[in-house]
Amino acid sequence: MPTIGVDKAALFKALGREYTTDEFDDLCFEFGIELDEDTSTTERPVVNGKQEPAQLKIEIPANRYDMLCIEGISLMLNIFNGKTPSPHYRLVAPPNGKIQTLTIAEETMSVRPYAAGAILRNVSFTQARYESFIALQDKLHQNLARQRTLVAIGTHDLDTIKGPFTYEALPPEEIEFVPLNQTKKMNAVEMMKFYETDKHLSRYLHIIKDSPVYPVILDANRTVCSMPPIINSNHSKISPKTRNVFIDVTATDRTKLEIVTNILVAMFSQYTEEPFTIEPVQVISEHNNESRQVPDLTPRETEIEISYINDCCGLSLSAEDICKLLMRMSYSATPSKSSKNLIDVSIPPTRADVLHQCDIMEDVAIAYGFNSLPRSFPSKSGTVAQPLMINKLSDIVRLEAAMAGWSEVMPLILCSHDENFAWLNRKDDGKTAVKLANPKTAEYQVVRTSLLPGLLKTIRENKHHSVPIKIFEVSDVAFKDTSLERKSRNERHFAAAWYGKTSGFEVVHGLMDRIMLMLKSAFITSEEGLEGHGSGDSSYWIEEVDDPTFFEGHSAAIHVKFNGKEHVIGVFGILHPTVLDNYDLRYPVSTLEMNIEVFL
């Protein structure tokens, strides 16, 4: 969870009273945050002959992006203490009545497709407010924006630029401007080289460096405002004297774009001439039908069940009581006219973390007071855990293999592309393996589609041990599956490998027979059949298969029949000499791999 350092005197002034460390610690606990440190009780450094002001270091829940600055912390605590009502954020038209526009070019689709904006007009900055404004952007960049890969924020002095604005993607040679806090004009190519050694900005260069076009925000005079997500222009640099702020936000994720925009304008709109007013920007994005007015600060409407709140908290609160508690947490709530068991709740635009009535229930509990909640024996609301069936089956198979004298290994789920395909004499059709878009090393390029690479690498690294080596693994492999929303699926496999001076084919075959017997699947041959007595009335047999991974004529597919339906669940055999050579193994290896999910 992020820890925020705030000026102790400034926070207590905003809260309207002084607190002792213990009193403020209690207030933080009541609200669901934690006071990590009060630096007034320790020796503080002296900077330029002046001792650093005392700070309160407060640990904020990772989902409360609206409390990453002193403005958010003081506002939420004042609402909690009943000293101020929840703010009503309003969009207001500009003085001339003409809303600024931000036109998005279609070329941006290849690099950062989304953009939004807003204007804070007649802002009253002090040095402390200005520094907090910059610090909040940094914290949003590091947390929600994932190091600017998802979202990047640019802030500009509106009085130095002129709308309408455009968001374009241009070749780096065509982008020229003076970067923030510099004096020399550079093009984007020169900038990339210039900032390679910068300890702050160098970490972001990779985001767009290999793109043929770079995103850029331009004003009506084609003056560059920013080149997201790298740097702003020095021309539109803001300062504590800035009165009108134009905010541009670009992103690869539409949802994160809206959250970041709302958080930033909501926190600092309290410093505008008319508090909590924001001037909107009209986004024109016809190529992807994303034209809209931003930001959208309309509260989200939802319903909660009174019975659910009371059951979870162990209380017997009325609708009116719950509404009063929700007001302390910055919600707006009224009893529903459609049902006595429902409450209509308006979720403020700063609370993107509220996704379900369980989130609202937690805030009711906070407002009521954790220490005031009735204590009850855990069985009142406790649940009894039980393993997932796939994990229970895996444990059964795992135990049986171990009892047969095999050692379990747990290699990594990522491997190189060659280890997964070429080294096993298999071809990649492009539709099987889940590949990493930006692998850090050649060893971790794909998610394995077979357990064999991990087993063979384990043997390779342990060749100095005495033979035979008998190892197995029960774990997941992954496959592409475009029919699913996530476009991939996991599959639980069992695999084993024998490494010794003889092939060990009959040993691996015996292990497979033992596993199948334990799974109550009867073996049948071409001469005779054995009636299966398992719960699924299953039977299995093996058929020779031509698989390039294995030595020709020394491999077989495992066929299983459930309720009259046939499945091919795996293959076993003696590995081909080229496979052994690829993995640097000098003795024969026999392997077995099968999908055990079919037995569920």
N, C-alpha and C positions, 0 to 999 in steps of 0.2 A: 504494500500500500504506500502511496506517495506521502512524504513528510513535507509539510509546508512551514517555512519560517516566516513569522509575521512580527512586526514591531509591537512590542508589548504595550507601550504607552498609547500608540495609535489605536490598537484594538480595544483597549479598555475605554478610551475616549469614545470610540464608535458605539460601544456597548452601554455607555452612559454611567458607568460606575467602576470603581477599583475592586479587584479581586485579589485575595491571597492565592498563593500557588495551589493550596489544597482546595479552596473554593472553586477556582477555575477548573481544576482537575475533575471535581465532582460535576460541574456543569458540562464538561466535555463528555464524561461518561454517560450522563443522562441523555445527551443528544445522540450518542452513538459514535462519537469520535474519541480520540485519545490524546492527551497531553503527553508528549514524549520527553520534552525538556524545557525548563525555564532557565535561560542563560543568565538571569539576574543573580542567580545563586552561585555562579562560577566566575572565574576570572575571564574578562573579555579583552580581546586585543585592542591596542591603541593604533588608530589609523590617522595619519597627518596631525598628530598631537591631540587627537580627540578619541575618547573611548567609544567603542562600538555600542550602539543602543542595545538595551536588553531585548531579547527575542523570545517568543514562544514558538517552539517547534511542535506542530500539531500533526498527528497521523490521521489522514483522511481516507475513508473507504475508497477502494479503487473505482467504484461506480459513481461516486459523487463528483463529477467533473465541474459542477457549479460551485464547489468549495475549494478550488485550487488557487484562490487568491484571497486577500484580506477582505475584499468587498463581499465576496460570497459568504465567507465565514461569519462576518459581522452581521450581514443581512439575515442569514438563516438563524443565528442565535438570537437576534432581536425579535424575529417573528416567533421563535420558540418561547421566548420570555414574555411575549405579549406586549412588547414595547412599540411594535410597528406592524401594520397590516401587511398582508402579502401584496407585492407590487402588481400593478396592472400595466402590462407592457402594451404600448400603442404604436401603430405605424402612422406617421404624420406626413402630409405632403410638404415638399420643399417650399420656401418662400415665394418662388415664382410660379408654383403650381405644376411645374414640369418635372416629372420623375426621370432621374438619370437612367440610362440604359447600358447594358453590358451585352454585346453581341458576340456569340460564340461561333467561331469558324468550324467547318466540318473537319478540317485537317487535324484539329485537336483530338479527334477520336482515337488516333494512333498513339497518343502519349499521355494526356490527362483530360478525359472527356467532359468532366463536369466543372462548373464554376458558379459562384454566387457572389453576392456583394451586399453592402449596407453602408449607410452614412450616419455618423454621429455628428450632429450639428450643434454648434455653440457649446462645445465641451470645455469644462473648467479643469485643466490639468494643473497639479502641483508637481514638484519633482518626485514626491513619493507616489502619487497616482500614476504618473508617467512610467516610473520604474515598475509598478505593479502591472500596468497594461502590457509592457514588454514581457515581463516574467510570466504572465498568464499564457501568452502566445507560445513561449518556450515550453511550458509545462504541457499544453495541449499537443504541441508537436511531438514531445517525447512519449506521451502516454496514448491518448486516443488516436492520434495521427500516425502512430507507429513510425517514428523517426522521419516524418514528412512523406513517407511512401504512400499513405492513404490521403492525407490532406496537407495543404500548405497555406499559410496565412500571409497576406501582405497588407500593410497599413500605410496610408499616404496622406500627406497634407493636401486636402482638396483645393485649397486656395492656390496651389502651385500647378495644378493640372486642370484640364477642361474636358468635360464629357461631350458627346457620348463616348463610352469606352468599348474597346473590342478585345476579345481574347482569341489569339491566333496561335498557329504553330508554324514557325519559319525555320529555314535552314540556319544553322548557327552563325554562318559567315555574314548573314544579313541583319543580325541582331547586334546593335551597337548602343552602348550607353555607359555612363559613369556609375560603377557599382557603389553601393552604400558605403559611406565613410572613406571613399577614395577620391582622387582628383583627376585621374587619367581615364579617358574614354577607351573602352576595349570592345572587341566583338566577343561573341559567346565562346568561340574557340580559344581565344586568348585568356578569357576568364577561367575556363576550365583548367588551363595550365597554371594560371596565377594562384588559384585556390587549392591546388593539389597538396600544398604543404600547410594549408591553414588548418589548425587543430579543431576548429569549430565547424567550418563549412565543408571540409574535405569528405566528411562522412556521408554527405548528401549527393555528391557529384555522380555516383553510380546510377542514381535513379533515372537520369535522362541522358547520361554521357554517350551511350551507344545508339541513341535514337537519331534518325536522319533529320528530324525537326525538333526544335525546342519550343516549349510553350512560352508565351509572352503576353503581357497586358499592356495595351496601348491606349493613349487618350485621343481626343479628336485631332490633335496636331501630329499624331504618330510619335509622340514622345513616349519612350518606354517607361512604364511605371514599375514593373517587376518582371523577373524571369523565374517563375515558380518551378520547382520548389527550392531554388538555390538562393537568390538574393533579390532585394529591392533596388530600385534606382536611387541614387543620391539626390536626384532632382526633386523627388517628392518626399524626402525624408521628414518624418514628424519629430517634434520636440515638445518640451513642456509648454511652449508658447502656442502650439497648434490649437486652433479653435474648431476646425471642421475636418473630420477624419473620414476618408474613403477607405473601406475595408474590402479587399478582394480575397476570395477563398477559392482555391482550385483543388480538385480531388480526383481520385480514381474510384471512390466509393460514394455513391449518392447519399446514403444514410448518414455516414460520418460527416459529409459536407454540411448537411442541415444541422446536425448536433453542434459542431464546432462553431458555425455561424451564430446560432441561437445563444450559445453559452457566452461567446465573446461580447456580443452586443447587449445582452441582458445584464451582464455584470457591470459594464461601464456606461450604460445609458443612464445610470443614477447620477452621473456627473454632467448631464446635459442641462441646458437652461431650464427646460421643463422635464423634470426627472422621468425616467423610464419611457422616453419617446425615441423612436428610431425612424429615420427616413429610409424608405424601401428603395430597391433598385429593380428595374424591369429587365429580366434576363430574356434575351431573344436567342433561341436555339431551335431553329426550324428543322434542321436536318435530322434530329432525333426526337422531335416533339417534346422537348424539355423546356419550352418557353413558359415563364411563370414570373410572378412577383415575389421577391425574397427580401428579408427573411419572413417565414411564416411563423408568427408567434401566437397563433391561435391555440388555446389550451385544448388538450385531448380529453374527450368525454368518455367516461366509462361508468360501469355500475359495480358495486360490491355488495355482497350478501352479509347482512347483520349477523345471521346465524354462524357464518363462516368465521367472521372476526371474533365473535364471542367464544366459539368452540376452540379456536386456536389459542386464544389468550386466556381461556379459563375465566371469562368475565360474563357479566350480564348487563351490558351497556345498552342504553336506548339509542335510537337513531340520532337524536339530538346530541347525546353525549359523544357519540362517535364523530359527528360533524364538528363539534367544538375541538376535539382532539386533533382532527385532521387540519383544522385552521392553524394549529401550532406548528404544523409541518409544511406550511405554505400551500396546502390544497384549498380548493373551494368545494364545499360539499353541502348538499341539501337532501332531506328525505325524499325518496321517489314517490311520485303520485300514482305509479302503476302497481306498486306492491309494497306492503308494509315491511317486507324483509329486505328491501333494496334501498341503497343510497346512491344518488347520482353524484359523481365525483368529477371535478375538472382538474386535470393534471397540468401543472405549469410547464411551459416550453423548455425550462431548464432541467426537467427531470426525465431525460430520455431513458434512464435506468428503470423506470416503472413499466413493467411489461405485463403484470398479472396482479390479481387482487391479493396474492400473497405478499407482494412488495408493499402494497398499501396497508395490509395487516401488520407488517413489521413496523411501519411508521406509526400506526395506532398504538402499538405496544411501547414504542419509544416515547410518544407523547404522554401515555398513561404513566410511564415510569417502570423500568425493568424491575427495580427493587420493590415496587408496589404490586406486581403481579402475584396472584396466589400460587403458593407452592403445592404441588401435588405429586403423588408417586408416579414414576415414569410410565407405568403400565397404562395410565389413563390415556396417553396419546402415543405411547411407544409402539414400534413395529418390530416384528421379528424378521431378521434378514435370512435370506436363503440364496444359495448360489444359482447363477444362471444355468440353465440346462446344458448349454454348450461347454461351460467351464466344469460342470460336474462330470460330463462325459470325458473331457480332456484329462481330468484327474484320474478317472478310472483307467484310461489307456496308459497314462503316464506311470501309474502304480504297477500295472501289469508288465510294462516294458522293463521297469527297474527291477522287479522281482525276477525277471528272466535273465538278469545279469548285465543289462545295458546301462550306460551312464548318460544322464541327461545333460545337454548343453543348451545355452541360450545366446546364440549369436545375434547380431544386429539385424533389424528388418530392412535396412537400406544396403544396397550393394551397387557395384558398377554395372554398366550396361553389358559389358563383355562377360562378366561373371554370370550374369543371369541368362544370357543368350549364347554368344559365340563360343564361350568356353565349354558349354554343354552341347555344342553342335546343334543349337536351335536357332531358328530365324525369327526376327522380330517383325510381325506384320503391322506394327504401329497401332494396333487396336487392343493390345493385351496389357502392357505394363503401364503403371502410373509413373510418369517421369517428373523429376524435380525441375522446375523452370530455371533455377539459378543455383546449381549445386556448388558447394564450396570446394569440394575435392572430387577427383575422378573415382574415388572409392564409393561415393554416395550419390549415384545418379538416378537410380530407379528404386521403387518399392518392389521387393522380391515377389516373383510369381511362383517361386518354388523354394522349398527349404533346403534343397541340395547344395547351393553355393555356400551357405553358412556351415553345413556339416563338413564339406570338403575343405573349406578354409580352416576349420577347427582342427581337422586331421593334419593338414599341412603344417600348422604351427606347433603340432605336438608329435612330430615324426620321431623325436628322440626318445619317446616312451616305448616300452616293449610292445610288441604285437602279439595277438591281434588287438586292435582298438575297436570297441563296439560302442557307438554313441547314437542317441536319438534326440528328437525334438518334437514337441507338440505346440504349435503356435500358428499365428495367422499369416497368410499371404494375401496379396491384394490384386484385384483385376479391374480394368476399366469396365464400366457398365453404363452406357449412355441412357439406358431406360430408367435409371434412378436419378433423383434430384441432385445428389452429390457426385454423380457421374462415376462412381467407383463402388466396389464392395469388398468386404473381407471374407475369407474362407478359411476355416480351421483345418489344418493338415497335420498328419502324423508322418514323420520320416525317420528312417534309421539308416546307418551306414556301417559296414564291416570293412576293416582295413587289415590285411594280413598277408602271409606268404602264400596262402591259397585263396581262391576266389571267395569262399564263404557263402556262395549262392544258396546252399542248402540251409545254412544257419539263418539267413535273412528270410528264406521261405518258411522256415519253422517259426520265426517270430511273427510273421504275418498270419500263419495258421493259428497261433496262440491268441493273437489279438482278435481275430475273427471268431474264434471259439468263445472267447470271453464276451464278445458282443452278441453271442447266441445266433451266429449265422452258420448254417450247416454247409460243409464242403461237398460239392457234387463233381463227379468225373464223367467221362464219356461212357464208362462201363456201368456205373451204378450211381444211385442217388441216395442221399441221406435225408430223411424228413427233418426239417427244421422245427424246433420246438420253441423258438424265440417268440417274444410278444408280437413281432411284426411278421412272423412266418417268413424269414429271410433265408436265402441260400446264396452261395458264391461259387465261382469257378475261375480258372485262369485260362487265358488264350495267348498263344505266341503273338508277339507284336513286333513290327519293324520300326524301332525308335532309334534315331541316329545318336542319341545320348549313350546307348548301350551297345555292347558287342553283338554283332549280328548273330541271330539264332540263340541268344542267351538273355532274352527279356520277355516278360509276359505282362499283359494287362489284367487287372483284377475286375471281374464282373460281379455285380451283386443284383439279386432280384428281390424286390419288396412287393408283396401283394400282386405278383404277376408283372410288375414293371421293372425293366432292366436298367441298371446304371453301371457305367464304367467309372470306378472311383479312384483308380490309381495304377501304378506300374512299378515293377521291380525287376532287377537284373544285374548283370555284371557291366560295369562302366567301360566304355570304349577307350582304347589306349590313348587316343588324342585328348580325351577329357582328362585322363590321368596326367598326361604331359602338361596340359594347360595349368593344372593345379599343382604341378611339381610333386607328384606322388609316384613312388617307385614300385609299390606293391599293388596287387589287384584290389579293387574296391567293388563291393556289391551294395546296392542301395534299394531302399523301399520308400515310396511316398504314396500316401492315399488321403483322400478327403473323408474326414470322419463326420462331417455335418449331416451326411445322408442318413446316419443312424439315429438322428434325433426323432 
